[in-house]
Amino acid sequence: MSGHSKWHSIKHKKGALDAKRGRMFTKVIKEITIAARIGGGDQEGNPRLRKAILDAKELNMPADNIKRAIQKGTGELEGGQLEELQYEGYGPNGVALIVEVVTDNRNRTVSEIRHVFSKNGGNMAESGSVAWMFSKKGYIAIEKAKADEETLMTLAIDAGADDFSSDEAVYEIYTSPQAFDKVLNALKAKNLPTQTAEISMIPQNYVKVEGKAAQQVVKLMEALDEHDDVQHVYGNFDIEESELAEAVS
């Protein structure tokens, strides 16, 4: 199970998403607005928007909020001009990080993100410094108790998945961004519940982090996650799940 996946799994188990529901609302609304602006307001022809709306519904977001976010994206309603940006940096122990943000003020946001890095033992890097270490892929994780391995693997590969792996807790499915929607729909058609399903930045290799350095990485990840403009943080760290669970607040 990848470091990024472990991170989301532990945060979910500890109820962090529920505790920060208001912040998640803000992030999902921004994602809906950006997705509608880039790909239009029709979710049937806009997979990114369709995924954002599903995320909103999982948070029990009112339909009116979703509709307004789409209309701001398409220009039917006035709203602050949002911009999608990507920052790169290093954390403790040389861990590479990619931070995706949506902001209405890039100067303010880059200053604040730089401060978060420096305050937590990291530093921002030039564009391209770490992005080459990651590949954009569809990523789906399913708990082992929820599916049969051979059946799941066959279903995923037949639907267009590129790779399939497993560890002690979950099955992991990797797809191209283009095939993600088709594979996810194939799983839903068989009523297979996903633990994680997203277009993600997957590291080509992982950096093993332990002890104090692991705690510092977790602290930096949490600080970035908690920034209102940050949509996603991806890292190439590998921390043992037990150690990660202990470090996450």
Buried (B, 14 or more C-beta within 10 A) or exposed (E): BBBBBBBBBBBEEEEBBEEBEEBBBBBBBBBBBBBBBEBBBEBEEBBBBBBBBEBBEEBEBEEEBBBBBBBBBBEEEEBEEBBBBBBBBBBBBEBBBBBBBBBEEEEEBBEBBBEBBEEBBBEBBEEEEBBEBBBEBBBBBBBBEBBEEEEBBEBBBEBBBBEBEBBEBBBBBBBBBEBBBBBBEBBEEEEBEBBBBBBBBBBEEBBEBEEEBBBBBBBBBBBBBEBEBBBBBBBBBBBEBEBBBEBBE
